[in-house]
Amino acid sequence: MSLPILVACIFLAGLLLIWCVLHFGTRWFTRTQSEQAVNAAQALERMFIFTDARKIIVISILCILVLPLAAWVITSNVVAIAAMIVAALVAPRFTVNYMAKRRLSLFEQQLPDALLMIVGALKAGASLPLALESVAQEGIPPVSQEFGLLLRELRMGVDFTTALRNLEKRVPLEDVVLITSGMALAREVGANLAETLDSIGRTIRTKLQMEGKIRSLTAQGKMQGLVMAALPWFLVAILRTMEPEAMAPLFNAWYGWLTLLVITVATAIGYFFIRKITNIDV
């Protein structure tokens, strides 16, 4: 085979490879972004935040384009650009998960007061729907939203047990399972619902107080984990400011990038184990 034919074959093979990467890569990226946007929109709807999946896709694509460009303009460093690309891909899902966990935590904090309102209404002679309506109208989100949705399901004719199971699915907390089980049991055997919910409310309040004490006692360990994880990067920033020439290979050579990767992995592993030690579940 002559040299021109060989060069032409290599050139055509390269073009074919580039076309395959662009074609299938674009399809994979589009499909992945669409699935993540739909999942994010559904998760936001469960938090009573209604938005369009197309808006989420646009925001995700803007993050993927803007963050690496900003890293290139500011640092002109390959490692920083790669880190921004990974951050842009992970940020939407991380943000939605953080919002969901924050909402669950806030719901758990509001739950004893909501139960106190329901118990007060029941002891005053009101029915359970009227007691739930008092929470939905006088409470604050997210507890008012969830109990309001429970009340609307009951008014639409949904079975009481099914409505309680839907509440458990929307709010996956052990305290909610305890409350729904108490409501269902009191309805089936004819027990005093006000006393049952009052006892559950006292139990949840005691548990929250214990968790608050544990968080206070473990706060020092968590702060030590944060300091340990941030200290290497703080030292790198200080040394780069004081000795830029000596620190240049760390950002411009392959062995410097490998060193940064080892530092990142080591600090991440250390921080993970410290969080595991200080995270005590009651």
C-alpha positions as CSV (number, residue, x, y, z in Angstrom):
1,M,0.0,0.0,0.0
2,S,1.4,3.3,-1.0
3,L,2.0,6.2,1.4
4,P,-0.8,8.5,0.1
5,I,-3.4,5.7,0.3
6,L,-2.2,4.9,3.9
7,V,-2.5,8.6,4.9
8,A,-5.9,8.8,3.3
9,C,-7.1,5.7,5.2
10,I,-5.8,7.1,8.5
11,F,-7.4,10.4,7.8
12,L,-10.8,8.8,7.0
13,A,-10.5,6.6,10.1
14,G,-9.9,9.6,12.2
15,L,-12.9,11.4,10.7
16,L,-15.0,8.3,11.3
17,L,-13.8,8.1,14.9
18,I,-14.5,11.8,15.5
19,W,-18.0,11.5,14.0
20,C,-18.8,8.4,16.1
21,V,-17.6,10.2,19.3
22,L,-19.6,13.3,18.5
23,H,-22.7,11.4,17.4
24,F,-23.0,8.9,20.1
25,G,-21.6,11.3,22.8
26,T,-24.2,13.9,21.9
27,R,-27.0,11.3,22.1
28,W,-25.7,10.0,25.4
29,F,-25.3,13.5,26.8
30,T,-28.8,14.6,25.7
31,R,-30.4,11.4,27.0
32,T,-28.6,11.7,30.4
33,Q,-29.5,15.4,30.8
34,S,-33.1,14.7,30.0
35,E,-33.4,11.8,32.5
36,Q,-31.7,13.9,35.2
37,A,-33.9,16.9,34.5
38,V,-37.1,14.8,34.7
39,N,-35.9,13.2,37.9
40,A,-35.0,16.6,39.4
41,A,-38.4,18.0,38.3
42,Q,-40.2,15.1,40.0
43,A,-38.1,15.5,43.2
44,L,-38.8,19.3,43.2
45,E,-42.6,18.6,42.8
46,R,-42.5,16.4,45.8
47,M,-41.1,19.4,47.7
48,F,-43.9,21.6,46.2
49,I,-41.5,23.4,43.9
50,F,-43.0,23.3,40.5
51,T,-40.8,23.9,37.5
52,D,-40.3,22.7,33.9
53,A,-37.7,20.1,33.1
54,R,-36.6,22.2,30.1
55,K,-35.5,25.0,32.4
56,I,-33.5,22.5,34.5
57,I,-31.8,21.3,31.3
58,V,-30.9,24.8,30.3
59,I,-29.5,25.6,33.7
60,S,-27.4,22.4,33.7
61,I,-26.0,23.1,30.2
62,L,-25.2,26.7,31.2
63,C,-23.3,25.4,34.3
64,I,-21.4,22.9,32.1
65,L,-20.4,25.7,29.7
66,V,-19.8,28.7,32.1
67,L,-18.0,27.0,35.0
68,P,-15.1,25.5,32.9
69,L,-14.8,28.7,30.9
70,A,-14.6,30.7,34.1
71,A,-11.9,28.3,35.4
72,W,-9.9,28.6,32.2
73,V,-10.1,32.4,32.2
74,I,-9.1,32.7,35.9
75,T,-6.5,30.0,36.3
76,S,-5.7,28.6,32.8
77,N,-5.1,25.3,34.6
78,V,-6.2,21.9,33.2
79,V,-6.9,20.5,36.7
80,A,-9.2,23.4,37.6
81,I,-11.1,23.1,34.3
82,A,-11.6,19.3,34.9
83,A,-12.7,19.9,38.4
84,M,-15.2,22.5,37.2
85,I,-16.6,20.1,34.6
86,V,-17.1,17.4,37.3
87,A,-18.7,20.0,39.6
88,A,-21.0,21.2,36.8
89,L,-22.2,17.6,36.2
90,V,-22.7,16.8,39.8
91,A,-24.0,20.2,41.1
92,P,-27.7,19.8,40.0
93,R,-28.2,16.4,41.6
94,F,-26.3,17.5,44.7
95,T,-28.4,20.6,45.0
96,V,-31.7,18.8,44.7
97,N,-30.6,16.1,47.2
98,Y,-29.5,18.8,49.6
99,M,-32.8,20.6,49.3
100,A,-34.7,17.3,49.9
101,K,-32.6,16.5,53.0
102,R,-33.0,20.0,54.3
103,R,-36.8,19.8,53.9
104,L,-37.0,16.5,55.7
105,S,-34.9,17.9,58.6
106,L,-37.2,20.9,58.8
107,F,-40.3,18.7,58.7
108,E,-38.9,16.6,61.5
109,Q,-38.3,19.7,63.6
110,Q,-41.9,21.0,63.0
111,L,-43.6,17.7,63.6
112,P,-43.9,17.8,67.4
113,D,-45.7,21.2,67.2
114,A,-47.9,19.9,64.5
115,L,-48.9,17.0,66.6
116,L,-49.6,19.3,69.5
117,M,-52.0,21.3,67.4
118,I,-53.8,18.1,66.2
119,V,-54.0,16.8,69.8
120,G,-55.4,20.2,71.0
121,A,-58.0,20.2,68.3
122,L,-59.0,16.6,69.0
123,K,-59.3,17.2,72.8
124,A,-61.5,20.2,72.0
125,G,-64.0,17.9,70.2
126,A,-62.9,18.4,66.6
127,S,-62.7,15.6,64.1
128,L,-59.5,14.4,62.6
129,P,-60.1,16.3,59.2
130,L,-60.7,19.5,61.1
131,A,-57.6,18.9,63.2
132,L,-55.5,18.3,60.0
133,E,-57.0,21.5,58.5
134,S,-55.8,23.5,61.5
135,V,-52.3,22.3,60.8
136,A,-52.6,23.0,57.1
137,Q,-53.9,26.5,57.7
138,E,-51.9,27.6,60.7
139,G,-48.7,25.6,60.3
140,I,-45.7,26.6,58.2
141,P,-44.2,24.7,55.3
142,P,-43.3,21.9,54.8
143,V,-45.4,20.4,57.5
144,S,-48.5,22.4,56.5
145,Q,-48.0,21.4,52.9
146,E,-47.8,17.6,53.6
147,F,-50.7,17.6,56.0
148,G,-52.7,19.8,53.7
149,L,-52.1,17.3,50.9
150,L,-53.2,14.4,53.2
151,L,-56.4,16.3,54.0
152,R,-57.1,16.9,50.3
153,E,-56.7,13.2,49.6
154,L,-59.1,12.3,52.3
155,R,-61.7,14.8,51.0
156,M,-61.3,13.4,47.5
157,G,-62.3,10.0,48.8
158,V,-59.0,8.3,49.1
159,D,-58.9,5.5,51.6
160,F,-57.6,6.5,55.0
161,T,-54.9,3.8,55.0
162,T,-53.8,4.7,51.5
163,A,-53.6,8.4,52.2
164,L,-51.3,7.6,55.2
165,R,-49.1,5.3,53.1
166,N,-48.8,8.1,50.5
167,L,-47.6,10.4,53.3
168,E,-45.0,7.9,54.3
169,K,-43.8,7.7,50.7
170,R,-43.5,11.5,50.4
171,V,-41.8,11.9,53.8
172,P,-39.6,8.9,54.4
173,L,-39.0,9.4,58.1
174,E,-39.3,6.9,61.0
175,D,-41.3,9.5,63.0
176,V,-43.9,9.7,60.2
177,V,-44.2,5.9,60.1
178,L,-44.8,6.0,63.8
179,I,-47.5,8.6,63.5
180,T,-49.3,6.9,60.6
181,S,-49.2,3.6,62.4
182,G,-50.6,5.2,65.5
183,M,-53.4,6.8,63.5
184,A,-54.3,3.6,61.7
185,L,-54.2,1.5,64.9
186,A,-56.4,4.0,66.8
187,R,-58.9,4.0,63.9
188,E,-59.1,0.2,63.7
189,V,-59.3,-0.6,67.5
190,G,-61.1,2.5,68.5
191,A,-58.4,3.8,70.9
192,N,-58.1,7.4,72.0
193,L,-56.4,9.1,69.1
194,A,-55.5,12.3,71.0
195,E,-53.7,10.3,73.7
196,T,-51.9,8.2,71.1
197,L,-50.6,11.2,69.2
198,D,-49.8,13.0,72.4
199,S,-47.6,10.1,73.5
200,I,-45.9,10.0,70.1
201,G,-45.3,13.7,70.1
202,R,-43.5,13.5,73.5
203,T,-41.4,10.6,72.2
204,I,-40.4,12.6,69.1
205,R,-39.6,15.7,71.1
206,T,-37.4,13.7,73.5
207,K,-35.6,12.1,70.5
208,L,-35.0,15.5,68.9
209,Q,-33.6,16.9,72.2
210,M,-31.2,13.9,72.4
211,E,-30.1,14.4,68.8
212,G,-29.4,18.1,69.5
213,K,-27.2,17.1,72.4
214,I,-25.3,14.6,70.3
215,R,-24.8,17.2,67.5
216,S,-23.4,19.6,70.1
217,L,-21.0,17.0,71.5
218,T,-19.8,15.9,68.0
219,A,-19.5,19.4,66.6
220,Q,-15.8,19.7,67.6
221,G,-15.0,16.4,65.7
222,K,-16.9,17.6,62.6
223,M,-15.0,20.9,62.7
224,Q,-11.7,19.0,63.0
225,G,-12.6,17.0,59.9
226,L,-13.3,20.2,57.9
227,V,-10.0,21.8,59.1
228,M,-8.1,18.6,58.2
229,A,-9.7,18.5,54.7
230,A,-9.1,22.2,54.0
231,L,-5.6,22.5,55.5
232,P,-3.7,21.0,52.5
233,W,-5.4,23.3,50.1
234,F,-4.8,26.3,52.3
235,L,-1.1,25.4,52.5
236,V,-1.0,25.0,48.7
237,A,-2.5,28.4,48.2
238,I,-0.1,30.1,50.7
239,L,3.0,28.4,49.2
240,R,1.8,29.3,45.6
241,T,1.6,33.0,46.7
242,M,4.9,33.0,48.5
243,E,6.9,30.8,46.0
244,P,5.1,30.7,42.7
245,E,8.1,29.4,40.8
246,A,8.7,26.5,43.2
247,M,5.0,25.6,43.1
248,A,4.6,25.9,39.3
249,P,5.3,22.2,38.6
250,L,2.5,21.2,40.9
251,F,0.0,22.8,38.4
252,N,1.9,22.6,35.1
253,A,3.4,19.1,35.1
254,W,1.9,15.6,35.0
255,Y,3.5,14.6,38.3
256,G,2.1,17.7,39.9
257,W,-1.4,16.8,38.7
258,L,-0.8,13.3,40.1
259,T,0.2,14.8,43.4
260,L,-2.9,16.9,43.5
261,L,-5.0,13.8,42.8
262,V,-3.3,11.9,45.6
263,I,-3.9,14.9,48.0
264,T,-7.6,15.0,47.0
265,V,-8.2,11.3,47.4
266,A,-6.4,11.2,50.8
267,T,-8.2,14.2,52.3
268,A,-11.6,12.8,51.0
269,I,-11.0,9.4,52.6
270,G,-9.9,11.0,55.9
271,Y,-12.9,13.4,55.9
272,F,-15.2,10.4,55.1
273,F,-14.1,8.4,58.0
274,I,-14.2,11.4,60.4
275,R,-17.8,12.0,59.3
276,K,-18.6,8.4,59.8
277,I,-17.2,8.5,63.4
278,T,-19.0,11.7,64.4
279,N,-22.3,10.9,62.7
280,I,-24.2,9.1,65.5
281,D,-27.7,7.9,64.6
282,V,-30.2,7.9,67.5
